[in-house]
Amino acid sequence: MTNQEKKAYLGRYRDNEREIRRTEEEILRWESLSRKTTTTMGAAGGGSNGEDKLQAAVEKIVRWQNRLTLQLAERVRLREEIEAAIGTVEDERLRLLLRYRYIDGLTFERIAVELNYSWRQICNLHGKALNEVKTS
C-alpha cells in the first residue's frame, strides 16, 4: 500500500465523523420543520395536509436517526481498525503523531506545537510514520 493509500485508509475515521455531523444537522433540520408544521397545524386548526406534512417529517427523522445509528456503529469499528493500524508503528512518538492527525484531526501546525517540533519536522516524521504503518 502506498503512503497516499495509507493516508486515505487512516482518514476514513475523520470522514465518518464528518458524515455523522452532517446527519445530525439533517436530523435537526427535520425536527425544526416538524415543529413548524405542528405550530402551523395548531394555528390553522389542523387539517389532513398539515398532518401529512408532519407524518412525512417524522418519517424523515426516523430514517435519518437510523442512518445515524449505523454511522455511529461504523465509527466504533473504524476507530478500532485505525487504532490497530497505528499500533503497528513501533516508535511511540510516530504513533502519537498519527493519532493526533487521524484520530483527533489536528493540523500539522498544531501537531508541531503539541510535540515541540517544526512544521517541516512533522511533515518528515509523518512520512516516516506512514512508511511504518501496516494494514491488514
C-alpha positions as CSV (number, residue, x, y, z in Angstrom):
1,M,0.0,0.0,0.0
2,T,1.4,3.4,-1.0
3,N,1.6,6.3,1.5
4,Q,-1.2,8.0,-0.3
5,E,-3.4,4.9,0.1
6,K,-2.4,4.8,3.8
7,K,-3.5,8.4,4.2
8,A,-6.9,7.6,2.7
9,Y,-7.2,4.5,4.8
10,L,-6.4,6.3,8.0
11,G,-8.5,9.3,7.0
12,R,-11.7,7.2,6.9
13,Y,-12.3,7.8,10.6
14,R,-12.4,11.6,10.2
15,D,-14.5,11.2,7.0
16,N,-17.0,9.2,9.1
17,E,-17.1,11.9,11.7
18,R,-18.0,14.5,9.1
19,E,-20.8,12.2,7.8
20,I,-22.1,11.9,11.4
21,R,-22.1,15.7,11.8
22,R,-23.9,16.1,8.5
23,T,-26.5,13.5,9.6
24,E,-27.0,15.2,12.9
25,E,-27.6,18.5,11.2
26,E,-30.1,16.9,8.9
27,I,-32.0,15.5,11.9
28,L,-32.1,18.9,13.5
29,R,-33.4,20.4,10.3
30,W,-36.2,17.9,10.0
31,E,-37.0,18.3,13.7
32,S,-37.3,22.0,13.2
33,L,-39.5,21.5,10.2
34,S,-41.8,19.2,12.2
35,R,-42.1,21.7,15.0
36,K,-43.1,24.4,12.4
37,T,-45.6,22.0,10.9
38,T,-47.1,21.3,14.3
39,T,-47.3,25.0,15.1
40,T,-48.9,25.8,11.8
41,M,-51.4,23.0,12.3
42,G,-52.4,24.3,15.7
43,A,-52.8,27.8,14.5
44,A,-54.7,26.8,11.4
45,G,-57.0,24.3,13.1
46,G,-55.4,21.1,11.8
47,G,-56.3,19.5,8.5
48,S,-55.1,16.5,6.7
49,N,-52.5,18.4,4.6
50,G,-50.7,19.5,7.8
51,E,-50.9,16.0,9.3
52,D,-49.4,14.6,6.1
53,K,-46.5,17.0,6.3
54,L,-46.0,16.2,9.9
55,Q,-46.1,12.5,9.2
56,A,-43.6,12.9,6.3
57,A,-41.3,14.9,8.6
58,V,-41.4,12.3,11.3
59,E,-40.7,9.5,8.8
60,K,-37.6,11.5,7.6
61,I,-36.4,12.0,11.2
62,V,-36.7,8.2,11.8
63,R,-34.8,7.4,8.6
64,W,-32.0,9.9,9.5
65,Q,-31.8,8.6,13.0
66,N,-31.5,5.0,11.7
67,R,-28.7,6.2,9.4
68,L,-27.0,7.9,12.3
69,T,-27.2,4.7,14.3
70,L,-25.4,2.8,11.5
71,Q,-22.8,5.6,11.2
72,L,-22.1,5.5,14.9
73,A,-21.5,1.8,14.8
74,E,-19.2,2.3,11.8
75,R,-17.4,4.9,13.8
76,V,-16.6,2.5,16.6
77,R,-15.4,-0.1,14.1
78,L,-13.3,2.4,12.2
79,R,-11.7,3.7,15.4
80,E,-10.7,0.2,16.4
81,E,-9.3,-0.5,12.9
82,I,-7.4,2.7,12.7
83,E,-6.0,2.4,16.2
84,A,-4.8,-1.1,15.3
85,A,-3.1,0.1,12.2
86,I,-1.4,3.0,14.1
87,G,-0.4,0.5,16.8
88,T,1.7,-1.4,14.2
89,V,4.2,1.6,14.3
90,E,6.9,0.9,16.9
91,D,8.0,4.4,17.7
92,E,5.7,5.9,20.3
93,R,6.3,9.5,19.0
94,L,5.3,8.5,15.5
95,R,2.2,6.7,16.9
96,L,1.2,9.9,18.8
97,L,1.7,11.9,15.6
98,L,-0.6,9.6,13.7
99,R,-3.2,9.6,16.5
100,Y,-3.2,13.4,16.5
101,R,-3.6,13.6,12.8
102,Y,-6.0,10.8,12.0
103,I,-8.0,10.3,15.2
104,D,-8.0,13.9,16.6
105,G,-7.9,15.6,13.3
106,L,-5.1,18.1,14.2
107,T,-3.3,20.0,11.5
108,F,0.5,19.6,11.1
109,E,0.9,23.0,12.5
110,R,-1.0,22.1,15.7
111,I,0.8,18.7,15.9
112,A,4.2,20.6,15.7
113,V,3.2,22.8,18.7
114,E,2.0,19.7,20.7
115,L,5.1,17.8,20.0
116,N,7.5,20.8,20.1
117,Y,8.8,20.2,16.6
118,S,8.9,22.4,13.5
119,W,6.2,22.0,10.8
120,R,8.9,20.7,8.4
121,Q,10.0,18.1,11.0
122,I,6.4,17.0,11.5
123,C,6.0,16.6,7.7
124,N,9.1,14.4,7.6
125,L,8.1,12.4,10.6
126,H,4.6,11.9,9.1
127,G,6.1,10.3,6.0
128,K,8.2,8.1,8.1
129,A,5.2,7.1,10.3
130,L,3.2,6.3,7.2
131,N,6.0,4.1,5.9
132,E,5.8,2.1,9.1
133,V,2.0,1.6,9.2
134,K,1.0,-2.0,8.4
135,T,-2.6,-2.6,7.4
136,S,-4.5,-5.9,7.3
